[in-house]
C-alpha cells in the first residue's frame, strides 16, 4: 500500500527513482590524461550522481573511482598549463 502511494506521489512531483549510469569500465587518472576527450562525459556522469538522491555511501565503486580519476587528471592538466604559462611556453 505504501509503495503504491509513493508511486502515485512521484507521478505528480516529477521525481524518479532512476539512477545515473554506472555501467562503465574502471579508468585511472593516467587514462584520462592520455584521453582528455573522455573527461567531459565522465564529469557529466559524476555531476548526475552528485545530484541524485542516492546516498554517497551507496555509489558504485567504479563511479567513485572514475570521478576521482577525472578530478585528478583535471587538476594535473591545470598544473601543467600553469607551469607552461610560468615558463612562457605555449
Backbone torsions as a table, in degrees:
resi	resn	phi	psi	omega
1	UNK	NA	-44.5	-179.9
2	UNK	-64.8	-39.4	178.8
3	UNK	-61.5	-41.4	178.8
4	UNK	-65.0	-39.4	179.3
5	UNK	-65.8	-41.2	179.0
6	UNK	-66.7	-38.9	177.4
7	UNK	-64.0	-40.6	178.9
8	UNK	-63.7	-44.0	179.0
9	UNK	-64.3	-39.9	-178.1
10	UNK	-66.7	-26.2	176.2
11	UNK	-62.7	-36.9	-175.9
12	UNK	-92.5	-20.7	-179.7
13	UNK	-92.6	-14.0	178.5
14	UNK	81.9	2.5	178.9
15	UNK	-77.5	148.8	179.1
16	UNK	-127.1	158.3	-179.7
17	UNK	-99.3	5.1	-179.2
18	UNK	-73.9	147.6	179.1
19	UNK	-108.2	156.7	177.9
20	UNK	-63.1	166.3	-178.0
21	UNK	-64.4	144.8	178.1
22	UNK	-138.1	-0.5	-179.9
23	UNK	-87.2	93.2	-175.3
24	UNK	-152.6	157.9	175.5
25	UNK	-76.2	152.5	176.5
26	UNK	-76.0	128.6	-179.9
27	UNK	-123.5	155.1	175.3
28	UNK	-113.6	175.5	-176.3
29	UNK	-62.4	-36.3	179.4
30	UNK	-62.0	-35.3	177.0
31	UNK	-62.6	-47.7	-178.6
32	UNK	-69.3	-29.8	174.9
33	UNK	-65.7	-39.1	179.6
34	UNK	-79.1	-21.5	-178.0
35	UNK	-129.5	69.6	-175.6
36	UNK	-62.0	-22.5	178.6
37	UNK	-68.3	-18.2	178.7
38	UNK	-81.5	-13.6	-175.6
39	UNK	-70.2	-48.2	-178.2
40	UNK	-57.7	-43.3	177.8
41	UNK	-63.0	-38.0	179.5
42	UNK	-70.5	-36.9	176.6
43	UNK	-62.1	-36.9	177.0
44	UNK	-63.4	-43.9	177.9
45	UNK	-63.4	-40.5	178.4
46	UNK	-61.0	-43.2	178.7
47	UNK	-64.9	-37.5	177.6
48	UNK	-63.3	-41.4	178.7
49	UNK	-66.3	-41.7	179.4
50	UNK	-62.4	-36.3	-178.1
51	UNK	-81.6	-13.4	-178.8
52	UNK	-71.8	165.1	179.3
53	UNK	-90.2	9.7	178.8
54	UNK	-76.1	131.5	177.7
55	UNK	-61.3	143.5	-177.9
56	UNK	-56.0	-36.0	-179.7
57	UNK	-68.2	-12.5	179.2
58	UNK	-101.9	1.8	177.9
59	UNK	-63.9	140.3	174.9
60	UNK	-62.6	143.9	-176.3
61	UNK	-62.6	-31.7	178.9
62	UNK	-65.1	-35.9	178.4
63	UNK	-67.7	-47.1	179.6
64	UNK	-60.3	-46.6	-178.9
65	UNK	-63.3	-46.0	-179.6
66	UNK	-66.7	-37.7	178.3
67	UNK	-65.3	-40.7	176.3
68	UNK	-65.8	-38.5	178.9
69	UNK	-64.0	-41.8	178.4
70	UNK	-64.3	-43.2	178.6
71	UNK	-62.0	-44.1	179.1
72	UNK	-63.5	-44.0	179.1
73	UNK	-65.5	-37.9	178.3
74	UNK	-64.9	-44.1	178.6
75	UNK	-65.1	-38.5	178.0
76	UNK	-62.5	-44.1	179.7
77	UNK	-62.4	-39.7	178.1
78	UNK	-64.9	-41.7	178.9
79	UNK	-65.3	-39.5	178.8
80	UNK	-66.1	-40.5	178.4
81	UNK	-64.9	-41.5	178.6
82	UNK	-65.2	-39.1	178.6
83	UNK	-65.6	-42.1	177.8
84	UNK	-64.2	-40.8	178.6
85	UNK	-63.8	-40.8	179.0
86	UNK	-63.1	-38.6	-179.9
87	UNK	-80.2	-10.6	-178.7
88	UNK	81.4	18.6	178.4
89	UNK	-88.5	163.2	177.6
90	UNK	-96.6	NA	NA
